[in-house]
Amino acid sequence: MTLYYSLVFLLLVFEMAVFLGLIIPLPYTVKRKLFAFISESPIIAKLQYGLKITFIFILILFIDSVNRVYRVQLETAAFSKDTTSVGRAAALGAERMEVQARKFYSQRNMYLCGFTLFLSLILNRTYIMILEVLRLEDRVKLLEGDKKAGGKDSARIAEAGGVGEIGRLKKELEAKDRDIETLKKQTEGLQREYHNLGDKVSQSDSAPKKDR
């Protein structure tokens, strides 16, 4: 196994360990603090960014391994057509063994890269689902009257679990509140102008009556 495929295998083992760590049952408080730390740690953020770049290279290796498997399949089919006689089959035996070995290695690399990419998707989805469950548990505890359910950890988990959706909605609500306040001020200004104009019109109407 070459160096980069060995690194892919180590990454697969690391993903398996992380997945087991995610599904291990832990106390609610410990799990909440752990995921709050993961969601706000700059080191974890840099690690996730580096893994995203690594998965791009693994995707390239996966496409290359699929291409190799296809080419080896074509070579295997060509060898099966050439074995028309016993002497020809004996002469091509060594080459056929080499092709079968390359087929095995290419398929192994394809499965290795494929499972690594697939497990990365499962990890991402599992992480988001756990954050969502923790956020909903916090909301249930708050509704039940548990004051300990709120706090910084809950806010961090809510921001991470919403994947930016909650923050975006909060910004939209703040913008709408500002718009409402602006409209209220404009309405009050228009009402004052309307009353001033009404007073001026009433004064202009009453002035000729006094002259009479």
Buried (B, 14 or more C-beta within 10 A) or exposed (E): EEEEBEBBBEBBEEBBEBBEEBEEEEEEEEBBBBBBEBBBEEEEEEEEEEBEEBBEEBBEBBEBBBEBBEEBBEBBEEBEEEBEEEEEEEEBEEEBEEBBEBBEBBBBBBEBBBBBBEBBEEBEEBBBEBBBEBBEBBBEBBEEEEEEBEEEBBBBBBBBBBEEEBEEEEEEEEEEEEEEEEEEEEEEEEEEEEEEEEEEEEEEEEEEEEEE
